[in-house]
Amino acid sequence: MRKPTISILIIIGVLSVFHHSIYARSIKKRKLKKLFRHSQIMNDHFTGFALYDMDEQKMIYELNADKYFTPASNTKLFTFYTCLKMLGDSIPALRYQIRGDSLVFWGTGDPTFLHSDLKGVNGLNFLRSSNRQLFYSPGNYSGELFGPGWAWDDYNDYYQAEITALPIEDNVARLYADRDGNMQVAPRYLKRFLNADVNYHPARFNVKRDLLTNNFVYPAGEIPPGYKQEIPWKTSLQLTIALLQDTLKKPVSLLQTPMPADTKIIYNANADSVYRRMLQPSDNFIAEQLLLVCSSIKFNTLNADSVINYAKTNLLNDLPDVPQWVDGSGLSRYNLFTPRDMVTLLLKIHDEVKDEKLLYSMMPIGGVAGTIKSAYKTDNGQPFVWAKTGSLSNNHNQSGYLVTRKGKRLAFAFMNNNFVRPGREIRDEMVRIMTYIHEEF
């Protein structure tokens, strides 16, 4: 009997390796399937999952990946990608035109204008340094104060600030107890609307704003030490003018005039810093306002619907499923996306940013920063997951990037809707599964 030649042995070896590779991949898929099948938590509600190998450019595992889910703040990834495609490296603060001894300016929707964290002051300094008479024109905004499908009774909660052409200081009043135990508010202009009410007795100490006005009331009596609260104020043209004058220490008049095509632009904050602030703490206000900024650049008007329709038609027409996208932040339950849409979007974001280190620095970082800082632990001090969370009552999702111990780069969407158990249990089970994937693959 003849001995096999070296060539035959090589072929057999290659086939063996190939078979082992196929087998390994199938085991991987079966293990993932088993993870979900045996999870007591993931089987009592609607769960969707998609896991994509970014190096081999193929989907590894899908569970209800073609079904639509309420994404909550995963919607901000749609806003993020749209901004990457439509905006430059800085956020426009104001549009303006010089008319003789007058300076007429229009808002761009810029969320950084005197923002509590981003502190965009270029627009403010430009207006402050002008020796011309200032006129603010509001006519370029067409939209509602709330997004479609928002809960009206969340108006008193910090995360639902009203949408405006020229937001100031996040459109949010910051209330706090000073060292002497007195109630204070920023901006200070709002102090005139703040009153103690002997007839107001909430279950726990808090300030409540009237639904239709800026009357803020709090319980009469001692204010708890360290008290802090943020409440959106009721926006109006009159309040905008008053706040501008109070901040600039100079007159500002209202002028209803169309914005001409030849306006000049003053830019504020670095765009990457704004995106990081939107994504890591999941800032709804910034997300909504950024859609108006995109509209200002693209259409010379402020209309979020125009931007969303443009993005769906021209930027997102290659998604596997048509997204039902209605706002910038994800506060609306009208938004509906599939897990495989989210993964495709993540790949598009990755390709657009190009710099992986920069991209990861803008996302929430497991064990390090943002909304998943306390959810994940690092692996010997190194983060391995960068993901946007999305939470509404009975809904919790994560979509982002994961690197395994073997160096595999993965994109994933993990979506959970309509559960009735505590959200923390859902989050912890998601973390357990994603950590297993990191450790095993």
BAKE-450734 format. One record per residue (C-alpha): residue in three letters; chain; x, y, z. Coordinates in steps of 0.5 Angstrom, whole numbers, plus 2048, in hexadecimal, padded with zeros to 3 digits. Example, Ala and Ser with C-alpha at 12.3 -4.5 7.8 and 13.67 -1.06 7.14 Angstrom:
! BAKE-450734
ATOM code unit  xx  yy  zz
ATOM  ALA    A 819 7F7 810
ATOM  SER    A 81B 7FE 80E
! end
This chain:
! BAKE-450734
ATOM code unit  xx  yy  zz
ATOM  MET    A 800 800 800
ATOM  ARG    A 803 807 7FE
ATOM  LYS    A 804 80C 803
ATOM  PRO    A 800 812 802
ATOM  THR    A 804 818 7FE
ATOM  ILE    A 806 81E 802
ATOM  SER    A 801 822 7FD
ATOM  ILE    A 7FB 81D 800
ATOM  LEU    A 7FD 81E 807
ATOM  ILE    A 7FD 826 806
ATOM  ILE    A 7F6 826 803
ATOM  ILE    A 7F3 821 808
ATOM  GLY    A 7F6 826 80D
ATOM  VAL    A 7F3 82C 80A
ATOM  LEU    A 7EC 829 80A
ATOM  SER    A 7ED 827 811
ATOM  VAL    A 7EE 82E 813
ATOM  PHE    A 7E9 830 80E
ATOM  HIS    A 7E4 82B 812
ATOM  HIS    A 7E6 82D 819
ATOM  SER    A 7E5 835 817
ATOM  ILE    A 7DE 833 814
ATOM  TYR    A 7DD 82F 81A
ATOM  ALA    A 7DF 834 81F
ATOM  ARG    A 7DB 839 81C
ATOM  SER    A 7D5 835 81D
ATOM  ILE    A 7D6 834 824
ATOM  LYS    A 7D7 83B 825
ATOM  LYS    A 7D0 83C 822
ATOM  ARG    A 7CD 836 826
ATOM  LYS    A 7D0 839 82C
ATOM  LEU    A 7CD 840 82B
ATOM  LYS    A 7C6 83C 82A
ATOM  LYS    A 7C6 838 830
ATOM  LEU    A 7C8 83F 834
ATOM  PHE    A 7C1 842 832
ATOM  ARG    A 7BD 83B 832
ATOM  HIS    A 7BF 83A 839
ATOM  SER    A 7BF 841 83C
ATOM  GLN    A 7B9 842 841
ATOM  ILE    A 7B9 849 840
ATOM  MET    A 7B9 84A 838
ATOM  ASN    A 7B3 845 837
ATOM  ASP    A 7AE 849 83B
ATOM  HIS    A 7AE 84F 836
ATOM  PHE    A 7AF 851 82F
ATOM  THR    A 7B7 850 82D
ATOM  GLY    A 7BB 852 827
ATOM  PHE    A 7C2 851 826
ATOM  ALA    A 7C7 852 820
ATOM  LEU    A 7CE 850 821
ATOM  TYR    A 7D3 852 81B
ATOM  ASP    A 7DA 850 81A
ATOM  MET    A 7DE 857 817
ATOM  ASP    A 7E4 853 815
ATOM  GLU    A 7E1 84D 811
ATOM  GLN    A 7DB 852 80F
ATOM  LYS    A 7D6 84D 811
ATOM  MET    A 7D0 84C 815
ATOM  ILE    A 7D1 847 81B
ATOM  TYR    A 7CB 847 81E
ATOM  GLU    A 7C4 84A 81E
ATOM  LEU    A 7BE 849 822
ATOM  ASN    A 7B7 84D 820
ATOM  ALA    A 7BC 851 81C
ATOM  ASP    A 7B7 853 817
ATOM  LYS    A 7B2 855 81C
ATOM  TYR    A 7B0 85C 81E
ATOM  PHE    A 7B2 85F 825
ATOM  THR    A 7B1 865 829
ATOM  PRO    A 7B8 868 829
ATOM  ALA    A 7B8 86D 82E
ATOM  SER    A 7BE 871 82E
ATOM  ASN    A 7C1 86C 829
ATOM  THR    A 7BE 871 825
ATOM  LYS    A 7C4 876 826
ATOM  LEU    A 7C8 872 822
ATOM  PHE    A 7C4 874 81C
ATOM  THR    A 7C5 87B 81E
ATOM  PHE    A 7CC 87A 81F
ATOM  TYR    A 7CD 877 818
ATOM  THR    A 7C9 87C 814
ATOM  CYS    A 7CD 882 818
ATOM  LEU    A 7D4 87E 816
ATOM  LYS    A 7D1 87F 80E
ATOM  MET    A 7CE 886 80F
ATOM  LEU    A 7D2 88A 813
ATOM  GLY    A 7DA 88C 814
ATOM  ASP    A 7DE 88C 819
ATOM  SER    A 7DB 892 81D
ATOM  ILE    A 7D4 893 81F
ATOM  PRO    A 7D1 89A 81C
ATOM  ALA    A 7CF 89E 822
ATOM  LEU    A 7CB 8A4 81E
ATOM  ARG    A 7CA 8A6 817
ATOM  TYR    A 7CA 8AE 817
ATOM  GLN    A 7CA 8B4 812
ATOM  ILE    A 7CC 8BB 813
ATOM  ARG    A 7C7 8C0 811
ATOM  GLY    A 7CA 8C7 812
ATOM  ASP    A 7CA 8C8 819
ATOM  SER    A 7C7 8C2 81B
ATOM  LEU    A 7C9 8BB 81B
ATOM  VAL    A 7C3 8B6 81A
ATOM  PHE    A 7C4 8AF 81C
ATOM  TRP    A 7C0 8A8 81C
ATOM  GLY    A 7C1 8A2 820
ATOM  THR    A 7C4 89B 81D
ATOM  GLY    A 7C1 897 822
ATOM  ASP    A 7C8 896 825
ATOM  PRO    A 7C8 893 82C
ATOM  THR    A 7CE 895 82E
ATOM  PHE    A 7CC 89C 82F
ATOM  LEU    A 7CE 89E 836
ATOM  HIS    A 7CD 896 837
ATOM  SER    A 7CF 894 83F
ATOM  ASP    A 7D4 88F 83D
ATOM  LEU    A 7D6 891 835
ATOM  LYS    A 7D6 898 837
ATOM  GLY    A 7D6 89B 830
ATOM  VAL    A 7D7 8A2 830
ATOM  ASN    A 7DA 8A4 82A
ATOM  GLY    A 7D3 8A7 828
ATOM  LEU    A 7D2 8AA 82E
ATOM  ASN    A 7D8 8AE 82E
ATOM  PHE    A 7D7 8B0 827
ATOM  LEU    A 7D0 8B3 829
ATOM  ARG    A 7D3 8B6 82F
ATOM  SER    A 7D9 8B9 82B
ATOM  SER    A 7D5 8BC 826
ATOM  ASN    A 7D4 8C4 826
ATOM  ARG    A 7CE 8C3 822
ATOM  GLN    A 7C6 8C3 824
ATOM  LEU    A 7C4 8BC 825
ATOM  PHE    A 7BE 8B9 822
ATOM  TYR    A 7BC 8B1 822
ATOM  SER    A 7B8 8AE 81D
ATOM  PRO    A 7B4 8A8 81F
ATOM  GLY    A 7B1 8A6 818
ATOM  ASN    A 7B5 8A1 816
ATOM  TYR    A 7B2 89B 81A
ATOM  SER    A 7AD 897 818
ATOM  GLY    A 7AB 891 81D
ATOM  GLU    A 7A8 890 824
ATOM  LEU    A 7AB 891 82B
ATOM  PHE    A 7AA 889 82C
ATOM  GLY    A 7AC 884 827
ATOM  PRO    A 7A6 87F 824
ATOM  GLY    A 7A4 87A 829
ATOM  TRP    A 7A7 87D 82F
ATOM  ALA    A 7A4 87C 836
ATOM  TRP    A 7A1 883 838
ATOM  ASP    A 7A1 882 840
ATOM  ASP    A 7A9 881 83F
ATOM  TYR    A 7A9 889 83E
ATOM  ASN    A 7AC 88A 845
ATOM  ASP    A 7B2 885 844
ATOM  TYR    A 7B9 887 842
ATOM  TYR    A 7B9 882 83C
ATOM  GLN    A 7B3 885 839
ATOM  ALA    A 7B5 88C 837
ATOM  GLU    A 7B2 890 832
ATOM  ILE    A 7B4 891 82B
ATOM  THR    A 7B6 898 828
ATOM  ALA    A 7BA 89C 823
ATOM  LEU    A 7BE 89F 828
ATOM  PRO    A 7BF 89B 82F
ATOM  ILE    A 7C2 89E 835
ATOM  GLU    A 7C6 89A 83A
ATOM  ASP    A 7C3 894 838
ATOM  ASN    A 7BC 897 839
ATOM  VAL    A 7BC 894 840
ATOM  ALA    A 7BB 897 847
ATOM  ARG    A 7C0 895 84C
ATOM  LEU    A 7BD 895 853
ATOM  TYR    A 7C1 894 859
ATOM  ALA    A 7C2 896 860
ATOM  ASP    A 7C8 89B 862
ATOM  ARG    A 7CC 89A 868
ATOM  ASP    A 7C7 89E 86C
ATOM  GLY    A 7C1 899 86A
ATOM  ASN    A 7BE 89E 866
ATOM  MET    A 7BB 89C 85F
ATOM  GLN    A 7BF 89F 859
ATOM  VAL    A 7BE 89E 851
ATOM  ALA    A 7C3 89F 84B
ATOM  PRO    A 7C2 8A3 847
ATOM  ARG    A 7C1 8A8 84C
ATOM  TYR    A 7BB 8AB 848
ATOM  LEU    A 7B7 8A6 84A
ATOM  LYS    A 7B7 8A7 851
ATOM  ARG    A 7B1 8AC 850
ATOM  PHE    A 7AD 8A6 84E
ATOM  LEU    A 7AF 8A2 854
ATOM  ASN    A 7AA 8A1 85B
ATOM  ALA    A 7A9 89D 861
ATOM  ASP    A 7A2 89B 861
ATOM  VAL    A 79F 899 868
ATOM  ASN    A 799 894 864
ATOM  TYR    A 79E 890 860
ATOM  HIS    A 7A0 88A 864
ATOM  PRO    A 7A4 885 85F
ATOM  ALA    A 7A5 87E 862
ATOM  ARG    A 7AD 880 861
ATOM  PHE    A 7B0 887 861
ATOM  ASN    A 7B0 88A 85A
ATOM  VAL    A 7AE 890 856
ATOM  LYS    A 7A9 88F 851
ATOM  ARG    A 7A8 894 84B
ATOM  ASP    A 7A1 896 848
ATOM  LEU    A 79F 892 842
ATOM  LEU    A 79E 899 83E
ATOM  THR    A 7A2 89E 841
ATOM  ASN    A 7A9 89F 845
ATOM  ASN    A 7A6 89F 84C
ATOM  PHE    A 7AA 89B 850
ATOM  VAL    A 7A8 898 857
ATOM  TYR    A 7AB 895 85D
ATOM  PRO    A 7A8 892 864
ATOM  ALA    A 7A9 898 869
ATOM  GLY    A 7AE 896 86E
ATOM  GLU    A 7B5 893 86F
ATOM  ILE    A 7B8 892 868
ATOM  PRO    A 7BC 88B 869
ATOM  PRO    A 7C4 88C 869
ATOM  GLY    A 7C7 88B 862
ATOM  TYR    A 7C0 88B 85F
ATOM  LYS    A 7C1 88C 857
ATOM  GLN    A 7BC 88B 851
ATOM  GLU    A 7BC 88D 84A
ATOM  ILE    A 7B5 88F 847
ATOM  PRO    A 7B4 891 840
ATOM  TRP    A 7B1 898 83F
ATOM  LYS    A 7AB 89A 83B
ATOM  THR    A 7AF 89D 835
ATOM  SER    A 7AC 8A4 831
ATOM  LEU    A 7AF 8A9 82D
ATOM  GLN    A 7AE 8AE 833
ATOM  LEU    A 7B2 8AA 838
ATOM  THR    A 7B7 8A9 832
ATOM  ILE    A 7B8 8B0 831
ATOM  ALA    A 7B8 8B1 839
ATOM  LEU    A 7BD 8AC 83A
ATOM  LEU    A 7C2 8AF 835
ATOM  GLN    A 7C1 8B6 837
ATOM  ASP    A 7C3 8B3 83E
ATOM  THR    A 7C9 8B0 83C
ATOM  LEU    A 7CC 8B5 837
ATOM  LYS    A 7CA 8BB 83C
ATOM  LYS    A 7C8 8BE 835
ATOM  PRO    A 7C1 8BF 832
ATOM  VAL    A 7BF 8BA 82D
ATOM  SER    A 7B8 8BB 828
ATOM  LEU    A 7B4 8B7 825
ATOM  LEU    A 7B3 8B7 81D
ATOM  GLN    A 7AF 8B3 819
ATOM  THR    A 7B3 8B2 813
ATOM  PRO    A 7B4 8AD 80E
ATOM  MET    A 7BC 8AA 80E
ATOM  PRO    A 7BF 8AC 807
ATOM  ALA    A 7C4 8A7 804
ATOM  ASP    A 7CA 8AB 805
ATOM  THR    A 7CA 8AB 80C
ATOM  LYS    A 7D1 8AA 810
ATOM  ILE    A 7D2 8A4 815
ATOM  ILE    A 7D6 8A4 81C
ATOM  TYR    A 7D8 89E 81E
ATOM  ASN    A 7D8 89B 825
ATOM  ALA    A 7DA 894 828
ATOM  ASN    A 7DE 88F 825
ATOM  ALA    A 7D9 88A 822
ATOM  ASP    A 7DD 884 825
ATOM  SER    A 7DC 886 82C
ATOM  VAL    A 7D5 888 82B
ATOM  TYR    A 7D4 880 828
ATOM  ARG    A 7D7 87E 82E
ATOM  ARG    A 7D3 882 833
ATOM  MET    A 7CD 87F 82F
ATOM  LEU    A 7CF 878 82F
ATOM  GLN    A 7D2 877 836
ATOM  PRO    A 7CD 879 83B
ATOM  SER    A 7C7 879 835
ATOM  ASP    A 7C5 880 835
ATOM  ASN    A 7BF 881 832
ATOM  PHE    A 7BF 888 831
ATOM  ILE    A 7C5 888 82D
ATOM  ALA    A 7C3 882 828
ATOM  GLU    A 7BC 886 827
ATOM  GLN    A 7C0 88D 826
ATOM  LEU    A 7C5 88A 821
ATOM  LEU    A 7C0 888 81C
ATOM  LEU    A 7BE 88F 81C
ATOM  VAL    A 7C5 891 81B
ATOM  CYS    A 7C6 88C 815
ATOM  SER    A 7BF 88F 812
ATOM  SER    A 7C3 896 813
ATOM  ILE    A 7C9 894 80F
ATOM  LYS    A 7C5 890 809
ATOM  PHE    A 7BE 894 808
ATOM  ASN    A 7C0 89B 80B
ATOM  THR    A 7BA 899 810
ATOM  LEU    A 7B8 895 816
ATOM  ASN    A 7B4 88F 815
ATOM  ALA    A 7B6 888 818
ATOM  ASP    A 7B1 885 814
ATOM  SER    A 7B5 887 80E
ATOM  VAL    A 7BB 885 810
ATOM  ILE    A 7B8 87E 812
ATOM  ASN    A 7B5 87D 80B
ATOM  TYR    A 7BB 87F 808
ATOM  ALA    A 7C0 87A 80C
ATOM  LYS    A 7BB 874 80B
ATOM  THR    A 7BB 876 803
ATOM  ASN    A 7C2 877 802
ATOM  LEU    A 7C6 875 808
ATOM  LEU    A 7C3 86F 80A
ATOM  ASN    A 7BF 86C 804
ATOM  ASP    A 7C4 866 805
ATOM  LEU    A 7C1 863 80B
ATOM  PRO    A 7BE 85C 80B
ATOM  ASP    A 7B8 85F 80E
ATOM  VAL    A 7B4 866 80D
ATOM  PRO    A 7B5 869 814
ATOM  GLN    A 7AF 86D 817
ATOM  TRP    A 7B3 873 81A
ATOM  VAL    A 7AF 879 81C
ATOM  ASP    A 7B4 87D 821
ATOM  GLY    A 7BB 87E 823
ATOM  SER    A 7BC 87B 82A
ATOM  GLY    A 7B7 875 82A
ATOM  LEU    A 7B2 878 82F
ATOM  SER    A 7AD 876 82B
ATOM  ARG    A 7AA 86F 82A
ATOM  TYR    A 7A8 870 823
ATOM  ASN    A 7AF 86E 821
ATOM  LEU    A 7B0 867 81F
ATOM  PHE    A 7B7 864 81D
ATOM  THR    A 7B9 85D 81C
ATOM  PRO    A 7BF 85A 81F
ATOM  ARG    A 7C2 859 818
ATOM  ASP    A 7C1 860 816
ATOM  MET    A 7C5 862 81C
ATOM  VAL    A 7CB 85E 81B
ATOM  THR    A 7CB 860 814
ATOM  LEU    A 7CB 867 816
ATOM  LEU    A 7D0 866 81B
ATOM  LEU    A 7D5 864 815
ATOM  LYS    A 7D3 86A 811
ATOM  ILE    A 7D5 86E 817
ATOM  HIS    A 7DB 86A 818
ATOM  ASP    A 7DD 86B 811
ATOM  GLU    A 7DB 873 811
ATOM  VAL    A 7DF 874 817
ATOM  LYS    A 7E5 870 815
ATOM  ASP    A 7E9 871 81B
ATOM  GLU    A 7E7 86C 820
ATOM  LYS    A 7EA 86F 826
ATOM  LEU    A 7E7 875 825
ATOM  LEU    A 7E0 871 824
ATOM  TYR    A 7E1 86D 82A
ATOM  SER    A 7E2 874 82E
ATOM  MET    A 7DC 877 82C
ATOM  MET    A 7D8 871 82E
ATOM  PRO    A 7D6 86E 835
ATOM  ILE    A 7DB 86A 837
ATOM  GLY    A 7DA 864 83C
ATOM  GLY    A 7DD 865 842
ATOM  VAL    A 7E0 86C 841
ATOM  ALA    A 7DB 871 83E
ATOM  GLY    A 7D4 872 83D
ATOM  THR    A 7CE 86E 83E
ATOM  ILE    A 7D1 868 83E
ATOM  LYS    A 7D7 86A 843
ATOM  SER    A 7D4 866 849
ATOM  ALA    A 7D1 860 844
ATOM  TYR    A 7D7 85D 842
ATOM  LYS    A 7DE 85C 845
ATOM  THR    A 7E4 85D 841
ATOM  ASP    A 7E9 857 840
ATOM  ASN    A 7EF 858 844
ATOM  GLY    A 7EE 85F 843
ATOM  GLN    A 7EC 85F 83C
ATOM  PRO    A 7E5 861 839
ATOM  PHE    A 7E2 85C 834
ATOM  VAL    A 7DB 85F 832
ATOM  TRP    A 7D9 865 830
ATOM  ALA    A 7D2 866 82F
ATOM  LYS    A 7CC 86B 82F
ATOM  THR    A 7C6 869 834
ATOM  GLY    A 7BF 86A 833
ATOM  SER    A 7BA 86A 838
ATOM  LEU    A 7B3 86C 839
ATOM  SER    A 7AE 868 83E
ATOM  ASN    A 7AE 861 83C
ATOM  ASN    A 7B3 862 837
ATOM  HIS    A 7BB 861 837
ATOM  ASN    A 7C0 861 831
ATOM  GLN    A 7C7 861 830
ATOM  SER    A 7CA 862 829
ATOM  GLY    A 7D2 862 828
ATOM  TYR    A 7D8 85F 827
ATOM  LEU    A 7DC 85A 82B
ATOM  VAL    A 7E3 857 82B
ATOM  THR    A 7E4 850 82D
ATOM  ARG    A 7EA 84D 831
ATOM  LYS    A 7ED 84A 82A
ATOM  GLY    A 7EC 851 827
ATOM  LYS    A 7E6 850 823
ATOM  ARG    A 7E2 856 821
ATOM  LEU    A 7DB 856 822
ATOM  ALA    A 7D5 85A 821
ATOM  PHE    A 7CE 858 824
ATOM  ALA    A 7C7 85B 826
ATOM  PHE    A 7C4 858 82C
ATOM  MET    A 7BD 85A 82C
ATOM  ASN    A 7B7 858 832
ATOM  ASN    A 7B0 85B 832
ATOM  ASN    A 7AA 85A 836
ATOM  PHE    A 7AD 857 83C
ATOM  VAL    A 7AA 858 843
ATOM  ARG    A 7AF 856 847
ATOM  PRO    A 7B4 85B 84A
ATOM  GLY    A 7B8 85E 845
ATOM  ARG    A 7BF 85D 849
ATOM  GLU    A 7BE 855 848
ATOM  ILE    A 7BD 856 840
ATOM  ARG    A 7C4 85A 840
ATOM  ASP    A 7C7 855 845
ATOM  GLU    A 7C6 850 840
ATOM  MET    A 7C8 853 83A
ATOM  VAL    A 7CE 855 83D
ATOM  ARG    A 7CF 84E 83F
ATOM  ILE    A 7CE 84B 838
ATOM  MET    A 7D3 851 835
ATOM  THR    A 7D8 84F 83A
ATOM  TYR    A 7D8 848 838
ATOM  ILE    A 7D8 849 831
ATOM  HIS    A 7DF 84E 832
ATOM  GLU    A 7E2 848 837
ATOM  GLU    A 7E0 842 832
ATOM  PHE    A 7E1 845 82B
! end
